Amino acid sequence: MPKLRYSNKGLLSTFSPSTGKRLLYRFKSVDQQANFHAYTTFSSKAKSPTLSSPFQVVSPPDQRIGRGLKSIKISEVKLFAKEHQLIVHDAPMKTLQGWGIPKPKDDENNDVSSGSFDIGIVVSFGYFLTREILDALPDAINIHPSLLPKYRGASPIQYSIMNGDKETGITIQELHPKIFDAGRILRQITLPIPPDSTYKRLETYLAEKGAELLIDTLRNFYDYKVNAQPQDLTQVTKAPKIAKEMSIVSWDKLTAEQVVRLDRAISHQPLTSTGKEEISSLPGTIFYQHSQESIQIVCANGTSMIGCTSVKMSEKKEIQVKDWINGYPIISGVTRFGDDSKKEEP
C-alpha cells in the first residue's frame, strides 16, 4: 500500500551599550523566531536610540529554487531589514570559513572609516562562527530556546514536546569557539509549556519571550557578562536536527499519547506510515468508526488507540476518512499500518 500521511485534524486521543555602540546581528533565512527577534529588537532601538547605533544584519544569500532554479528565495529577515532601511550583509552560502566581519556602515550605506562592531547577536543562524570571526567581535551571544545545557542542538522545541516536558525556557549564552550551544550562560528563564502545544505555537511563544529577554540583557549586558556561569556538563542532553525518518510511526513502540506528541512536535512534517493486511489487533491495526467517520489505530502493546478523521496518500490530496475507506481496500480490524523503517519478512 502507498505511503500515507495522516492529518493532525481530529485526533481523538486522550548591552546596555553606550551611545554609538555598533551591533551586528546574524539571522537565519526563514525562521519565525529570528524574524520576531529582529522586529522586537529593532522596535526597541527605535524607542531607545541609546541602545545601539548602527544596527546591521547578516543573512544567508538569496537562493535559486524550484524547477530549473528559476525562482529566487529571499530571506524573510532580509526582506524585513530592507523594509525598515536596515543595512544587510550577505553571508556565504554554506560556511563562514574564510569569511570576515564586514565593516560597519553609516545610515547612507558608506563604510565607517574607524571602529568596529561591539557585539554580535546570533539567532537561528545555522552557521558555526569561526575563531577568526569571534576574535573580531568583543562579544558574541546567542538566544537558545531551551534550558541549557538541556537540549543542545537544532531542535530543542521539538524534543521538549516529543518528550512530554511540562516546562522549557530561554537561554542567552556566549558563543563557544568550538561547540554549538556550549557557551557560558548570561541569562536564563524557565517557562511553562502550554497544554497541547504544537511546534509552531510554542516557537512563537518562545520567540516573544526570548525577544523580551534579549532586550533586557542588552540594556544591562556588562553586568550579566561579569556574572556569566559555565554550563553543567553532567546535565548535557542533545536535540539534533529532526530527520525525515522520524516522521515514520513505529506503531509497535509508541503509545497513542506518544504518537500525538510526535505529531504536535513535527506537525510541519506530517507523520507517515505504510499499510498491510493481517488478521490481528497488533499495533497499527485500523478500526473504522462509522458513527464518527474516523479511524482508530492500535498503538504500542495494544493498550491505547489514536484516532484520525482525514488521511493523505502520498502524492495525493488530503481526504476524509469516509472517502478513503470507500476508495481503497481497507478492512476494519484487518488492514494494518506498518513501519517502513523495517524490512518486511518474505
C-alpha positions in Angstrom: 0.0 0.0 0.0 1.3 3.5 -0.8 2.8 5.6 2.0 0.2 7.5 3.9 0.1 10.8 5.7 -2.5 11.4 8.4 -3.7 14.9 9.3 -3.4 16.2 12.8 -7.1 17.3 12.5 -9.5 15.3 14.7 -7.0 13.4 16.8 -9.3 11.8 19.3 -6.8 10.5 21.9 -6.8 11.4 25.3 24.4 45.9 26.4 23.3 48.3 27.7 25.9 49.7 25.3 26.6 53.4 25.5 25.6 55.7 22.6 27.5 54.9 19.5 28.0 51.2 20.1 27.5 49.1 17.0 25.7 45.7 17.0 26.0 43.1 14.3 23.0 40.7 14.2 23.1 37.4 12.4 19.8 35.7 11.4 18.8 32.6 9.6 16.8 32.9 6.5 13.3 31.6 7.2 12.9 31.3 10.9 10.0 32.9 12.6 11.9 33.1 15.9 14.7 35.1 14.2 12.2 37.4 12.5 10.4 38.2 15.7 13.7 38.9 17.5 14.7 41.2 14.7 11.3 43.0 14.8 11.3 43.4 18.6 15.0 44.5 18.8 14.5 47.0 16.0 11.4 48.4 17.7 13.2 48.7 21.0 16.1 50.5 19.3 13.7 52.9 17.6 12.2 53.8 21.0 15.6 53.9 22.8 18.2 55.3 20.5 20.9 54.8 23.1 20.6 51.0 22.9 22.6 50.6 19.7 23.8 52.5 16.6 24.1 51.4 14.0 22.0 48.2 13.8 23.0 45.9 10.9 22.1 42.4 9.8 23.9 39.4 8.4 21.7 36.9 6.5 22.3 34.0 4.2 22.3 34.9 0.5 19.4 34.6 -1.9 18.9 31.1 -3.2 17.7 29.8 -6.6 15.0 27.2 -6.1 12.3 25.2 -8.0 12.4 23.6 -11.4 15.3 24.9 -13.4 16.3 27.1 -10.5 14.3 29.9 -12.0 12.8 31.2 -8.7 14.7 33.2 -6.2 14.1 32.7 -2.4 14.9 35.7 -0.3 15.4 35.5 3.4 12.3 36.8 5.4 14.7 38.6 7.7 16.4 40.3 4.7 13.0 41.4 3.5 12.2 42.7 6.9 15.5 44.5 7.2 15.2 46.1 3.7 11.6 47.2 4.5 13.0 49.1 7.6 16.0 50.5 5.8 18.5 48.4 7.7 21.8 47.5 6.2 22.2 43.8 5.3 25.3 41.9 4.7 25.2 38.6 2.8 26.9 35.6 4.3 28.4 32.9 2.1 26.1 30.0 1.1 27.4 27.1 3.2 30.2 28.1 5.5 31.8 31.1 7.1 35.3 29.6 6.7 37.5 32.4 5.3 34.7 35.0 5.6 35.5 38.1 7.6 33.4 40.5 9.6 32.1 43.3 7.3 32.9 46.9 8.1 30.2 48.9 9.8 28.3 51.3 7.6 26.6 54.5 8.3 23.0 55.3 7.5 23.9 56.1 3.9 25.5 52.7 3.5 29.0 54.1 3.4 31.9 52.3 5.2 32.7 53.8 8.6 36.4 54.8 8.5 37.1 53.7 12.0 35.7 51.5 14.7 34.1 48.0 14.6 31.1 46.2 15.9 30.9 45.8 19.6 28.7 42.7 19.8 27.2 40.1 17.6 23.8 38.5 18.3 23.1 35.1 16.7 19.6 33.9 16.3 18.9 30.6 14.5 21.7 31.5 12.1 22.7 27.9 11.2 26.3 28.7 10.7 29.2 28.0 13.1 31.1 31.2 13.7 34.9 30.7 13.2 37.5 31.6 15.7 38.6 34.5 13.4 35.0 35.9 13.5 34.7 35.6 17.3 38.1 37.2 17.7 37.0 40.1 15.6 34.0 40.7 17.9 34.5 41.9 21.5 31.3 39.9 22.4 29.0 37.4 20.7 25.9 36.0 22.2 23.1 33.6 21.1 19.5 33.1 22.1 18.6 29.4 22.5 15.0 28.1 23.2 15.8 25.7 26.0 17.2 25.5 29.5 20.8 24.8 28.5 22.6 22.5 28.9 19.4 20.6 28.2 18.6 20.2 24.5 21.8 21.4 22.9 21.2 21.3 19.1 19.0 22.4 16.3 15.6 21.1 17.6 15.1 21.9 21.3 11.4 22.9 20.8 10.5 19.7 19.0 12.2 17.5 21.6 10.6 19.2 24.6 7.2 18.5 23.0 8.1 14.9 22.0 9.3 14.1 25.5 6.2 15.5 27.2 8.1 18.2 29.1 6.0 20.5 31.3 8.4 23.4 31.1 11.1 24.8 28.9 12.9 28.1 28.8 15.1 30.7 27.1 18.9 30.8 27.5 21.1 33.7 26.4 24.6 32.4 26.2 28.1 33.4 25.0 29.2 31.7 21.8 31.6 28.9 22.3 34.6 28.8 19.9 34.4 25.0 19.3 31.0 23.6 20.3 27.4 24.6 19.5 25.4 25.7 22.5 28.2 25.3 25.0 28.9 28.9 26.0 28.6 30.5 29.4 25.1 31.4 30.4 24.3 35.1 30.8 20.5 34.8 31.3 18.0 32.0 31.7 14.3 32.0 32.4 12.0 29.0 32.9 8.6 29.0 31.1 5.7 26.6 31.2 4.8 24.7 28.1 1.1 25.4 27.4 -1.0 22.3 27.1 -1.4 20.7 23.6 1.4 23.0 22.2 2.4 22.4 18.7 5.9 23.3 17.4 4.7 26.4 15.6 2.7 27.7 18.6 5.5 27.0 21.1 8.1 28.6 18.7 6.1 31.8 18.5 5.6 31.9 22.3 9.3 31.4 23.0 10.3 33.9 20.3 8.2 36.6 22.1 9.7 35.8 25.5 13.2 35.5 24.0 13.0 38.9 22.4 12.0 40.5 25.6 14.8 38.8 27.5 17.3 39.8 24.7 16.4 43.5 25.0 16.7 43.4 28.8 20.0 41.6 28.5 21.4 44.1 26.1 20.5 47.0 28.3 22.4 45.5 31.2 24.9 43.5 29.2 28.1 44.1 31.1 26.5 43.3 34.5 25.3 39.9 33.1 28.7 39.2 31.5 30.6 39.6 34.7 28.2 37.0 36.4 28.0 34.6 33.5 28.1 30.9 34.6 29.6 27.9 32.8 27.2 25.1 31.8 27.0 21.9 34.0 28.5 19.3 31.7 26.8 16.5 33.7 23.4 17.7 32.6 24.0 17.9 28.8 21.4 16.4 26.6 21.1 16.7 22.8 18.4 17.8 20.4 19.7 17.0 16.9 18.1 18.1 13.7 14.8 16.3 13.0 15.4 13.7 10.4 12.8 12.8 7.8 12.7 9.2 9.1 11.4 10.4 12.5 8.0 11.1 10.9 7.6 7.3 10.3 5.3 6.0 13.1 6.5 2.8 14.8 3.1 1.6 16.0 4.6 -1.3 18.0 6.8 1.1 20.0 4.7 4.3 20.5 1.6 4.7 22.7 -1.3 6.9 21.5 0.0 9.7 23.7 3.5 9.4 22.2 2.1 9.5 18.7 0.1 12.6 19.5 3.2 14.3 21.0 5.2 13.3 17.9 2.6 14.9 15.7 2.5 18.1 17.7 6.3 18.3 17.7 6.8 17.8 13.9 3.3 18.5 12.5 5.0 20.8 9.9 6.4 17.4 8.6 3.4 15.1 8.5 3.6 11.6 10.1 3.9 8.7 7.7 3.3 5.0 7.6 2.7 2.1 5.2 -0.1 -0.4 5.3 -0.6 -4.2 5.1 -3.3 -6.7 5.8 -3.0 -9.1 8.7 -5.8 -10.7 10.7 -4.9 -9.4 14.2 -5.2 -6.4 16.5 -1.5 -5.8 16.6 -0.1 -2.2 16.8 -1.0 -0.4 13.6 -4.4 -2.2 13.1 -7.1 0.1 11.7 -10.7 0.1 13.0 -13.2 2.2 11.2 -15.7 4.1 13.4 -18.7 4.6 11.1 -20.6 6.9 13.5 -17.7 9.3 13.8 -16.4 8.8 10.3 -12.9 8.3 11.7 -10.4 5.5 12.1 -8.9 4.3 15.3 -5.3 2.9 15.2 -3.9 0.5 17.7 -0.7 1.7 19.3 2.1 0.0 21.4 1.2 -3.1 23.4 -2.4 -2.8 22.2 -3.3 -0.7 25.3 -4.1 2.6 23.5 -5.6 3.9 20.3 -5.3 7.1 18.3 -8.0 8.5 16.0 -7.8 10.3 12.7 -10.5 12.0 10.7 -8.5 12.5 7.5 -5.8 10.8 5.6 -3.4 11.9 2.9 -2.0 9.3 0.5 1.5 10.0 -0.8 1.3 12.5 -3.8 -2.5 12.8 -3.3 -4.8 15.4 -1.8 -5.9 15.0 1.8 -9.3 13.3 2.0 -11.8 12.5 4.7 -11.6 9.0 6.3 -15.0 8.1 4.9 -13.8 8.7 1.3 -10.6 6.9 2.0 -12.4 3.8 3.3 -14.7 3.8 0.2 -11.9 4.3 -2.3 -9.2 1.9 -1.0 -9.2 -1.8 0.0 -9.3 -1.1 3.8 -10.7 -3.8 6.0 -11.6 -2.7 9.5 -9.8 -4.8 12.1 -7.6 -6.4 9.4 -5.7 -3.7 7.5 -2.7 -2.5 9.5 -0.3 0.4 9.2 3.2 -0.8 9.2 6.6 0.7 9.9 8.6 1.0 6.7 11.7 1.7 8.5 11.9 -2.1 8.9 12.0 -4.6 6.1 9.1 -6.9 5.7 9.5 -10.6 6.1 9.1 -12.5 2.8 
